[in-house]
Amino acid sequence: MIVWADRWQASGCVDVCLSKLAEVLEAPDVDAALRTIPEAVQRAAGFSSIQPTCEKWLVEQFGDVFAIITGAELLQSFCALSFSVLLWWAVLDGLVVHTENDVAVLLALWHDGEVGKQCSEEEVAQLGQLLRVGHLTTIFRRVMLPQLAWFHGHVAEMNTFAVLWDHYGVNSPELSARIGIEFPAAWSASARNGVLPPDASNRGTIVMQVPEAELSQMLQKDTAGEYNEFVYSASYWYGYFWLTKITLKDGLFGGFVYCAPHGPVPAAACVKYTSAMNGESCGPTFIGNRGAGWGKANIFLDIADPITSLEQLQPRISDGCLEARFELKDIN
């Protein structure tokens, strides 16, 4: 009925249908409803009657931003959201984030998807007004955000906002008036207040597993005097994508961490973090975008070097794989 009422441009009928839908719509049915209801109807005044149910579904389905970025099926479903529904999502206080960096990255992934690519510049600009810029980490705000295509239209005024925010910590109306710029209210809004899941403390740990067959090849190459490495697939944490790798040279296993590009999200021009490798903590580190990473040339201090056989590595091998842990924290 709603679809036909929209086709006939019968606004009164549309509002009646939406009112009745609000009485029966439940969260599990929201996805099907949003895919059926025309976008023009989603912008109608009467649509506000079902908005609470839709927002509840959005929080339940797409509230954990880290889980969406790192989950292929969830990310695919999120990128299929229409622009009007995405606007609702972007204003939700109840989103679960480790930092607002997560929201900026997920919006970049959505914008790079099939639906996002169809948006006009004006629509994308609306998204930029809803990001809580004040709650991005400092380096991400200054260096990464201007490189994200979906935010390009706001870079100049964001740079001015960042100066005021970093010095005063508030979006002062008096300061804004003095410089003649009125910043979007969301830029200085409160942080999202969704509750992190119990396993959230483990999300910054990358567990790298190297199969025994790969280890054997590395040992053979090292015996022949060849430098070799095993690169682990990209992981996401705190607004950045990371590559980790294990190297073997002269009987020493090294472990290294790199910032890496991923789709529309570039490698960091600069990022600061602390880390631990196999439980050994390391101090603050800066890395840049010239392929530079950080690591150690010997990560198995408890094994006598040089390491030339699998037997020496057996205490570190479990279920046929050598395991190395990279813990990333205090990221900016």
C-alpha positions, 0 to 999 in steps of 0.5 A, spaced: 500 500 500 505 504 501 509 503 495 502 504 491 500 511 495 507 513 493 506 512 486 500 516 486 503 521 490 497 520 495 501 523 501 495 523 506 494 515 504 502 514 505 501 517 512 496 513 514 499 507 512 506 509 516 501 510 522 498 503 521 505 500 520 508 503 526 503 499 530 505 492 528 512 493 526 517 490 530 525 490 530 526 483 526 522 486 520 525 493 519 530 490 514 525 488 509 521 494 510 526 499 509 528 495 503 521 495 500 519 502 502 521 507 497 526 512 499 522 518 498 517 515 503 523 514 508 524 522 508 516 523 509 514 527 515 510 521 517 516 516 517 518 519 524 512 514 527 516 508 525 523 511 526 524 509 534 523 502 531 528 503 526 533 506 530 532 500 535 534 495 529 540 499 527 543 499 534 542 492 534 544 490 527 549 495 526 551 498 533 558 495 534 562 499 529 568 495 530 565 488 529 562 491 522 569 493 519 572 486 521 566 482 519 565 481 511 557 479 512 556 485 516 560 490 512 556 487 506 549 488 509 551 495 512 554 498 505 547 496 502 543 501 507 540 507 503 543 514 504 537 516 508 537 510 513 545 511 514 543 518 516 539 515 522 545 511 523 550 516 523 547 520 529 545 515 534 548 516 541 548 508 542 553 506 537 559 502 540 566 505 538 573 504 541 574 511 538 570 516 533 575 514 528 571 507 527 565 511 525 570 515 520 573 509 517 566 505 516 563 511 513 569 511 508 567 503 507 560 505 506 562 511 501 566 506 497 560 501 496 555 501 490 550 505 494 555 510 497 558 511 490 551 513 487 551 519 492 551 526 490 556 531 493 551 534 497 549 528 500 556 526 502 557 533 505 551 531 510 554 525 512 560 530 514 556 534 518 554 528 523 561 526 525 563 527 532 570 530 530 572 532 537 572 525 539 577 523 533 584 522 536 588 528 535 593 525 529 587 521 526 583 528 525 589 532 523 592 527 518 587 521 516 581 525 516 583 529 510 585 523 506 578 520 506 574 522 500 567 522 503 570 528 508 573 532 502 568 537 502 569 539 510 577 539 510 578 547 510 573 548 516 575 542 520 582 544 520 580 551 523 575 547 528 581 542 530 585 548 532 580 551 536 578 544 539 585 542 541 586 549 544 580 550 548 576 543 548 570 546 546 566 549 540 565 555 543 559 559 539 563 566 541 569 563 538 565 561 532 562 568 531 568 571 531 572 568 526 565 567 522 564 560 521 558 556 524 561 549 525 556 543 525 553 541 532 555 534 531 563 536 531 563 537 538 557 533 541 558 528 546 562 521 545 558 515 543 555 511 549 554 504 547 557 499 551 563 495 549 562 487 549 566 483 554 571 481 549 573 488 547 580 488 551 582 483 546 581 487 539 587 490 539 591 483 539 593 480 532 595 473 533 599 471 527 600 464 526 605 461 521 604 454 519 609 449 520 610 448 512 611 455 511 616 455 517 620 449 514 621 453 507 623 459 511 628 455 515 631 452 508 632 459 505 635 462 511 640 456 511 641 458 504 643 465 506 636 468 503 632 473 507 625 471 507 618 473 511 611 471 512 606 477 511 599 476 515 593 479 512 591 486 514 587 487 521 583 493 523 584 497 530 583 504 532 582 507 525 587 504 522 589 497 518 595 494 520 600 488 517 604 484 521 610 480 518 615 475 521 622 475 518 628 470 519 635 472 517 641 469 520 637 464 525 633 470 528 626 471 527 623 478 527 616 481 528 614 487 525 608 492 524 606 496 519 600 501 517 597 499 511 592 501 506 585 498 505 580 500 500 578 507 501 582 508 507 590 510 506 596 508 510 597 513 515 602 518 514 603 518 521 601 514 527 603 513 534 602 507 538 605 503 543 605 495 543 607 489 546 610 483 542 609 476 545 608 479 552 614 484 551 612 491 552 615 496 547 615 504 548 611 509 544 613 509 537 612 513 531 611 510 524 610 514 517 607 512 510 614 510 506 613 503 508 616 504 515 614 499 520 616 498 527 619 491 530 624 487 533 629 483 529 629 477 535 622 476 538 624 469 541 629 471 546 627 464 550 630 460 544 637 459 543 639 462 537 641 461 531 634 457 530 635 452 524 630 447 526 623 446 527 625 442 533 627 448 537 621 452 535 616 446 538 615 450 545 612 455 541 608 451 536 601 449 537 596 446 532 601 445 527 602 453 527 608 458 530 604 463 534 606 470 535 602 476 538 602 483 537 598 487 542 597 494 539 595 500 544 595 507 546 594 509 538 593 516 536 
